Amino acid sequence: MSGGSSKPPEEDTWAFQEIGTPFPNNPVKALGANNTYIALWYKHGKPLMGKAYSDSGVVRCVFAWENKIISGTDIVGNIQVLQFDGKHAQKGFFYEWMKFNDWQTNLTDEGRQTVRCGNAVPILWTEKHLLGNYDILTKIATFPSPDGVITINGTDLNQMMVLLRNTRDMPPHCSCDDCKERIERSKATPAPKVMINDWADYRDGDDFPKDKPIVLALERPLNTPTGPEEHFVALWYRHGHPIVGRVLNTGGKINSFFTDGEKIFAGKTVGSLQLLISLPPSAAGFDYSWQPFKTAAKYGEKEWHPVHISYVAPCVITFGGKYEVLGGANMKEEVAYATVNGQVLKFMGKDVQNFQILCRKDRDDTMVI
């Protein structure tokens, strides 16, 4: 059993949420998909899996029902959002994603349990970043997409991913004391390297994380108008659009700052957000580095690639001849923005070329996942 505990694994935890209420803590995220979380809803008494997401810090969702996309005011009553709060050693399991074909051939594996409600199973189409519902009875998967409902069955499902509860093994690259002890005892082969940017879910006002190092702008305090400050990379969604900003560690609490156009969003108005985790070399198959905008935006082959979500990347802006602040840059439109002292700074074109963009390059010395 995960963590070596002798007690039975705990049950799944689902947060009951009305649409438009604050997004819950510790939601379970779809593999490699930003702002995509496991949601459950009942339509005419039948369970249905879909996607929950945070928009301006509140709950939104989308489901595929027969040939119709259901979202927004179409949702009657509560939805449920899957959560994982705590440590796997105490809970007796951790969540993992497995390819559909592997899942089908290992249904009798007692160390892995399918996350399901009735005949409904969450299924992820990784190539399109779509989260939908697989019906065990009909053997059909339905996905809500911008182009409508997509229905998949048969061998086309083989490379898609299904969510499981692993009650036997250790989470890859877990650094808890229990896993360290088990690795030492077994001298286990190190897990393959992670190749996905690790965005962790928090809320403004939460305790600043102590167990996970957050990516720090330029790896040092920035020279701001109010003095040296450590700015950490943060991500927030508003009306479905990603916004990159910063958080500060203020008195041990997460203090966030974002700007969308001429509007500033900070503090409790932000609600749920994501922080970029700085993975150790033993876990990551890539390195981070801050590079000039003109280098990161260059077309063709290059060593460093911007860390972006829909062309939006973390950017350290310099202004006033000597000051620095962490904000965001749209790599496609060549515009950078940040909030400073209650005002929005915006730079375009040639003025952004020497700003520093967070980039990454893959290492070729490791096996990766």
C-alpha positions as a Python dict, from the first residue, in 0.01 Angstrom:
ca = {
    (1, 'M'): (0, 0, 0),
    (2, 'S'): (116, 356, -73),
    (3, 'G'): (332, 482, 208),
    (4, 'G'): (347, 142, 375),
    (5, 'S'): (40, 201, 594),
    (6, 'S'): (-161, -100, 712),
    (7, 'K'): (-494, 84, 725),
    (8, 'P'): (-734, 81, 427),
    (9, 'P'): (-692, 374, 187),
    (10, 'E'): (-920, 670, 242),
    (11, 'E'): (-1211, 746, 11),
    (12, 'D'): (-1199, 1014, -259),
    (13, 'T'): (-1282, 1366, -143),
    (14, 'W'): (-1523, 1572, -354),
    (15, 'A'): (-1595, 1940, -284),
    (16, 'F'): (-1959, 2036, -346),
    (17, 'Q'): (-1959, 2368, -530),
    (18, 'E'): (-2210, 2603, -686),
    (19, 'I'): (-2106, 2772, -1009),
    (20, 'G'): (-1948, 3110, -933),
    (21, 'T'): (-1839, 3025, -578),
    (22, 'P'): (-1469, 3042, -474),
    (23, 'F'): (-1262, 2766, -630),
    (24, 'P'): (-1183, 2490, -378),
    (25, 'N'): (-841, 2415, -236),
    (26, 'N'): (-625, 2124, -351),
    (27, 'P'): (-813, 2025, -669),
    (28, 'V'): (-689, 1725, -869),
    (29, 'K'): (-545, 1847, -1199),
    (30, 'A'): (-549, 1680, -1539),
    (31, 'L'): (-204, 1564, -1646),
    (32, 'G'): (-16, 1834, -1840),
    (33, 'A'): (-325, 2055, -1878),
    (34, 'N'): (-339, 2395, -1709),
    (35, 'N'): (-656, 2503, -1530),
    (36, 'T'): (-824, 2167, -1596),
    (37, 'Y'): (-963, 1979, -1295),
    (38, 'I'): (-1178, 1671, -1237),
    (39, 'A'): (-1548, 1755, -1205),
    (40, 'L'): (-1856, 1541, -1138),
    (41, 'W'): (-2218, 1633, -1203),
    (42, 'Y'): (-2547, 1447, -1207),
    (43, 'K'): (-2776, 1482, -1507),
    (44, 'H'): (-3117, 1320, -1456),
    (45, 'G'): (-2961, 1115, -1176),
    (46, 'K'): (-2678, 988, -1395),
    (47, 'P'): (-2316, 1072, -1296),
    (48, 'L'): (-2111, 1256, -1557),
    (49, 'M'): (-1741, 1350, -1549),
    (50, 'G'): (-1621, 1677, -1699),
    (51, 'K'): (-1391, 1973, -1655),
    (52, 'A'): (-1389, 2228, -1375),
    (53, 'Y'): (-1174, 2538, -1410),
    (54, 'S'): (-1101, 2859, -1226),
    (55, 'D'): (-1206, 3190, -1380),
    (56, 'S'): (-1123, 3500, -1176),
    (57, 'G'): (-1090, 3268, -877),
    (58, 'V'): (-1438, 3117, -897),
    (59, 'V'): (-1575, 2783, -1018),
    (60, 'R'): (-1668, 2729, -1381),
    (61, 'C'): (-1724, 2397, -1556),
    (62, 'V'): (-1809, 2226, -1882),
    (63, 'F'): (-1960, 1883, -1953),
    (64, 'A'): (-2057, 1685, -2262),
    (65, 'W'): (-2406, 1536, -2241),
    (66, 'E'): (-2514, 1335, -2544),
    (67, 'N'): (-2462, 1587, -2827),
    (68, 'K'): (-2479, 1902, -2617),
    (69, 'I'): (-2221, 2112, -2433),
    (70, 'I'): (-2345, 2199, -2085),
    (71, 'S'): (-2188, 2487, -1891),
    (72, 'G'): (-2267, 2811, -1711),
    (73, 'T'): (-2634, 2866, -1639),
    (74, 'D'): (-2716, 2524, -1790),
    (75, 'I'): (-2581, 2369, -1468),
    (76, 'V'): (-2854, 2316, -1211),
    (77, 'G'): (-2746, 2253, -851),
    (78, 'N'): (-2396, 2170, -732),
    (79, 'I'): (-2108, 2014, -915),
    (80, 'Q'): (-1832, 1827, -733),
    (81, 'V'): (-1458, 1891, -770),
    (82, 'L'): (-1212, 1615, -683),
    (83, 'Q'): (-960, 1712, -414),
    (84, 'F'): (-646, 1563, -265),
    (85, 'D'): (-564, 1725, 67),
    (86, 'G'): (-289, 1572, 275),
    (87, 'K'): (-3, 1328, 233),
    (88, 'H'): (-23, 1003, 41),
    (89, 'A'): (132, 808, 330),
    (90, 'Q'): (-158, 905, 557),
    (91, 'K'): (-429, 877, 291),
    (92, 'G'): (-303, 540, 169),
    (93, 'F'): (-300, 629, -202),
    (94, 'F'): (-206, 886, -463),
    (95, 'Y'): (-361, 971, -799),
    (96, 'E'): (-191, 872, -1123),
    (97, 'W'): (-284, 877, -1491),
    (98, 'M'): (-253, 563, -1701),
    (99, 'K'): (-294, 506, -2074),
    (100, 'F'): (-636, 367, -2158),
    (101, 'N'): (-492, 57, -2325),
    (102, 'D'): (-274, -24, -2022),
    (103, 'W'): (-570, 31, -1792),
    (104, 'Q'): (-783, -212, -1988),
    (105, 'T'): (-517, -483, -1973),
    (106, 'N'): (-460, -438, -1598),
    (107, 'L'): (-813, -417, -1462),
    (108, 'T'): (-738, -692, -1210),
    (109, 'D'): (-440, -504, -1059),
    (110, 'E'): (-535, -477, -692),
    (111, 'G'): (-282, -198, -635),
    (112, 'R'): (-467, 40, -867),
    (113, 'Q'): (-831, 145, -837),
    (114, 'T'): (-1025, 328, -1106),
    (115, 'V'): (-1163, 669, -1010),
    (116, 'R'): (-1528, 634, -1098),
    (117, 'C'): (-1884, 715, -1001),
    (118, 'G'): (-2128, 457, -1131),
    (119, 'N'): (-2024, 397, -1491),
    (120, 'A'): (-1857, 738, -1527),
    (121, 'V'): (-1475, 760, -1540),
    (122, 'P'): (-1267, 1076, -1602),
    (123, 'I'): (-1070, 1047, -1927),
    (124, 'L'): (-807, 1282, -2067),
    (125, 'W'): (-726, 1344, -2432),
    (126, 'T'): (-373, 1469, -2381),
    (127, 'E'): (-308, 1586, -2738),
    (128, 'K'): (-604, 1822, -2731),
    (129, 'H'): (-598, 1894, -2355),
    (130, 'L'): (-961, 1784, -2329),
    (131, 'L'): (-1110, 1627, -2016),
    (132, 'G'): (-1428, 1426, -2054),
    (133, 'N'): (-1634, 1125, -1952),
    (134, 'Y'): (-1582, 756, -2031),
    (135, 'D'): (-1889, 536, -1990),
    (136, 'I'): (-1783, 188, -1879),
    (137, 'L'): (-2115, 40, -1993),
    (138, 'T'): (-2129, 184, -2347),
    (139, 'K'): (-1747, 200, -2384),
    (140, 'I'): (-1777, 549, -2532),
    (141, 'A'): (-1586, 863, -2434),
    (142, 'T'): (-1738, 1209, -2479),
    (143, 'F'): (-1538, 1531, -2462),
    (144, 'P'): (-1659, 1893, -2452),
    (145, 'S'): (-1455, 2101, -2695),
    (146, 'P'): (-1473, 2449, -2850),
    (147, 'D'): (-1611, 2280, -3164),
    (148, 'G'): (-1882, 2087, -2981),
    (149, 'V'): (-1906, 1737, -2837),
    (150, 'I'): (-1647, 1486, -2960),
    (151, 'T'): (-1729, 1116, -2928),
    (152, 'I'): (-1452, 853, -2931),
    (153, 'N'): (-1463, 475, -2902),
    (154, 'G'): (-1271, 161, -2999),
    (155, 'T'): (-896, 163, -3054),
    (156, 'D'): (-893, 544, -3085),
    (157, 'L'): (-912, 546, -2704),
    (158, 'N'): (-587, 354, -2651),
    (159, 'Q'): (-353, 652, -2608),
    (160, 'M'): (-588, 853, -2388),
    (161, 'M'): (-542, 867, -2011),
    (162, 'V'): (-759, 741, -1726),
    (163, 'L'): (-732, 853, -1362),
    (164, 'L'): (-648, 585, -1104),
    (165, 'R'): (-582, 556, -730),
    (166, 'N'): (-247, 388, -667),
    (167, 'T'): (-257, 220, -327),
    (168, 'R'): (71, 31, -356),
    (169, 'D'): (356, 234, -506),
    (170, 'M'): (532, 563, -436),
    (171, 'P'): (454, 885, -625),
    (172, 'P'): (736, 965, -870),
    (173, 'H'): (999, 1194, -716),
    (174, 'C'): (821, 1218, -381),
    (175, 'S'): (1058, 1357, -117),
    (176, 'C'): (857, 1273, 194),
    (177, 'D'): (1035, 1086, 473),
    (178, 'D'): (835, 769, 410),
    (179, 'C'): (936, 751, 43),
    (180, 'K'): (1299, 830, 121),
    (181, 'E'): (1303, 539, 364),
    (182, 'R'): (1140, 303, 114),
    (183, 'I'): (1385, 401, -160),
    (184, 'E'): (1677, 346, 73),
    (185, 'R'): (1544, 5, 174),
    (186, 'S'): (1473, -109, -179),
    (187, 'K'): (1750, 80, -360),
    (188, 'A'): (1483, 141, -622),
    (189, 'T'): (1575, 260, -969),
    (190, 'P'): (1517, 637, -985),
    (191, 'A'): (1197, 738, -1161),
    (192, 'P'): (1226, 888, -1512),
    (193, 'K'): (1259, 1264, -1529),
    (194, 'V'): (958, 1494, -1539),
    (195, 'M'): (923, 1705, -1855),
    (196, 'I'): (610, 1901, -1761),
    (197, 'N'): (615, 2245, -1597),
    (198, 'D'): (478, 2187, -1248),
    (199, 'W'): (210, 2447, -1163),
    (200, 'A'): (75, 2392, -810),
    (201, 'D'): (-262, 2518, -691),
    (202, 'Y'): (-294, 2768, -407),
    (203, 'R'): (-515, 3057, -298),
    (204, 'D'): (-422, 3415, -219),
    (205, 'G'): (-374, 3438, 157),
    (206, 'D'): (-264, 3075, 196),
    (207, 'D'): (52, 3004, 390),
    (208, 'F'): (348, 3052, 160),
    (209, 'P'): (470, 2704, 65),
    (210, 'K'): (764, 2577, 266),
    (211, 'D'): (786, 2226, 123),
    (212, 'K'): (800, 2327, -245),
    (213, 'P'): (1047, 2583, -385),
    (214, 'I'): (875, 2836, -613),
    (215, 'V'): (1050, 2978, -921),
    (216, 'L'): (1203, 3311, -819),
    (217, 'A'): (1240, 3592, -1072),
    (218, 'L'): (1607, 3620, -1176),
    (219, 'E'): (1689, 3393, -878),
    (220, 'R'): (1742, 3698, -657),
    (221, 'P'): (1553, 3992, -501),
    (222, 'L'): (1447, 4246, -762),
    (223, 'N'): (1526, 4614, -734),
    (224, 'T'): (1179, 4766, -695),
    (225, 'P'): (1076, 5126, -613),
    (226, 'T'): (1006, 5013, -255),
    (227, 'G'): (1336, 4828, -215),
    (228, 'P'): (1456, 4471, -273),
    (229, 'E'): (1171, 4221, -314),
    (230, 'E'): (1153, 3854, -404),
    (231, 'H'): (898, 3805, -683),
    (232, 'F'): (770, 3452, -749),
    (233, 'V'): (613, 3330, -1075),
    (234, 'A'): (233, 3297, -1062),
    (235, 'L'): (-49, 3214, -1303),
    (236, 'W'): (-417, 3316, -1289),
    (237, 'Y'): (-711, 3282, -1525),
    (238, 'R'): (-971, 3548, -1604),
    (239, 'H'): (-1252, 3486, -1852),
    (240, 'G'): (-1063, 3178, -1968),
    (241, 'H'): (-743, 3369, -2051),
    (242, 'P'): (-411, 3301, -1873),
    (243, 'I'): (-248, 3592, -1693),
    (244, 'V'): (106, 3572, -1558),
    (245, 'G'): (190, 3782, -1256),
    (246, 'R'): (373, 3757, -928),
    (247, 'V'): (329, 3663, -565),
    (248, 'L'): (520, 3787, -265),
    (249, 'N'): (582, 3614, 64),
    (250, 'T'): (424, 3870, 293),
    (251, 'G'): (439, 3770, 657),
    (252, 'G'): (443, 3404, 558),
    (253, 'K'): (132, 3441, 338),
    (254, 'I'): (80, 3438, -40),
    (255, 'N'): (24, 3795, -163),
    (256, 'S'): (-63, 3811, -535),
    (257, 'F'): (-57, 4078, -808),
    (258, 'F'): (-194, 4050, -1163),
    (259, 'T'): (-302, 4288, -1437),
    (260, 'D'): (-546, 4233, -1723),
    (261, 'G'): (-549, 4527, -1959),
    (262, 'E'): (-580, 4838, -1745),
    (263, 'K'): (-733, 4650, -1451),
    (264, 'I'): (-534, 4539, -1148),
    (265, 'F'): (-623, 4232, -946),
    (266, 'A'): (-454, 4171, -613),
    (267, 'G'): (-514, 4009, -277),
    (268, 'K'): (-840, 3833, -199),
    (269, 'T'): (-999, 3935, -530),
    (270, 'V'): (-767, 3686, -701),
    (271, 'G'): (-881, 3373, -517),
    (272, 'S'): (-729, 3056, -663),
    (273, 'L'): (-401, 3076, -853),
    (274, 'Q'): (-106, 2860, -952),
    (275, 'L'): (262, 2886, -859),
    (276, 'L'): (544, 2744, -1069),
    (277, 'I'): (745, 2484, -878),
    (278, 'S'): (1123, 2475, -915),
    (279, 'L'): (1190, 2104, -958),
    (280, 'P'): (1528, 1969, -840),
    (281, 'P'): (1774, 1837, -1103),
    (282, 'S'): (1711, 1486, -976),
    (283, 'A'): (1346, 1515, -1081),
    (284, 'A'): (1337, 1748, -1384),
    (285, 'G'): (1451, 1665, -1734),
    (286, 'F'): (1501, 2035, -1812),
    (287, 'D'): (1658, 2353, -1678),
    (288, 'Y'): (1508, 2701, -1629),
    (289, 'S'): (1689, 3022, -1721),
    (290, 'W'): (1596, 3388, -1770),
    (291, 'Q'): (1677, 3502, -2124),
    (292, 'P'): (1627, 3833, -2314),
    (293, 'F'): (1292, 3865, -2492),
    (294, 'K'): (1467, 3892, -2830),
    (295, 'T'): (1639, 3557, -2767),
    (296, 'A'): (1328, 3380, -2639),
    (297, 'A'): (1109, 3510, -2925),
    (298, 'K'): (1348, 3409, -3202),
    (299, 'Y'): (1198, 3175, -3462),
    (300, 'G'): (1362, 2853, -3575),
    (301, 'E'): (1603, 2636, -3382),
    (302, 'K'): (1717, 2774, -3047),
    (303, 'E'): (1857, 2649, -2721),
    (304, 'W'): (1610, 2816, -2484),
    (305, 'H'): (1232, 2816, -2529),
    (306, 'P'): (993, 3046, -2339),
    (307, 'V'): (779, 2896, -2063),
    (308, 'H'): (441, 3011, -2192),
    (309, 'I'): (70, 2943, -2172),
    (310, 'S'): (-100, 3055, -2494),
    (311, 'Y'): (202, 3279, -2575),
    (312, 'V'): (195, 3443, -2229),
    (313, 'A'): (523, 3405, -2038),
    (314, 'P'): (677, 3532, -1711),
    (315, 'C'): (873, 3852, -1778),
    (316, 'V'): (1097, 4072, -1564),
    (317, 'I'): (1037, 4431, -1673),
    (318, 'T'): (1297, 4703, -1621),
    (319, 'F'): (1181, 5063, -1597),
    (320, 'G'): (1288, 5403, -1470),
    (321, 'G'): (1645, 5325, -1556),
    (322, 'K'): (1703, 5098, -1257),
    (323, 'Y'): (1385, 4934, -1128),
    (324, 'E'): (1266, 4576, -1188),
    (325, 'V'): (931, 4401, -1148),
    (326, 'L'): (789, 4062, -1242),
    (327, 'G'): (493, 4063, -1480),
    (328, 'G'): (389, 3891, -1799),
    (329, 'A'): (467, 3918, -2169),
    (330, 'N'): (270, 3814, -2476),
    (331, 'M'): (539, 3664, -2697),
    (332, 'K'): (323, 3683, -3009),
    (333, 'E'): (211, 4044, -2974),
    (334, 'E'): (542, 4172, -2828),
    (335, 'V'): (381, 4341, -2531),
    (336, 'A'): (478, 4325, -2162),
    (337, 'Y'): (285, 4440, -1859),
    (338, 'A'): (299, 4451, -1480),
    (339, 'T'): (147, 4638, -1189),
    (340, 'V'): (356, 4869, -971),
    (341, 'N'): (226, 5083, -684),
    (342, 'G'): (-134, 5060, -804),
    (343, 'Q'): (-51, 5147, -1165),
    (344, 'V'): (-23, 4934, -1479),
    (345, 'L'): (304, 4940, -1671),
    (346, 'K'): (283, 4846, -2039),
    (347, 'F'): (563, 4823, -2295),
    (348, 'M'): (554, 4723, -2661),
    (349, 'G'): (775, 4643, -2959),
    (350, 'K'): (1137, 4752, -2933),
    (351, 'D'): (1095, 4848, -2567),
    (352, 'V'): (1051, 4484, -2457),
    (353, 'Q'): (1345, 4328, -2641),
    (354, 'N'): (1584, 4331, -2344),
    (355, 'F'): (1330, 4230, -2079),
    (356, 'Q'): (1403, 3890, -1923),
    (357, 'I'): (1174, 3596, -2011),
    (358, 'L'): (1160, 3267, -1820),
    (359, 'C'): (1281, 2993, -2055),
    (360, 'R'): (1367, 2625, -2038),
    (361, 'K'): (1578, 2378, -2229),
    (362, 'D'): (1554, 2001, -2218),
    (363, 'R'): (1849, 1798, -2100),
    (364, 'D'): (1960, 1498, -2303),
    (365, 'D'): (2128, 1312, -2019),
    (366, 'T'): (1819, 1145, -1879),
    (367, 'M'): (1526, 920, -1958),
    (368, 'V'): (1211, 1132, -1944),
    (369, 'I'): (835, 1111, -1905),
}
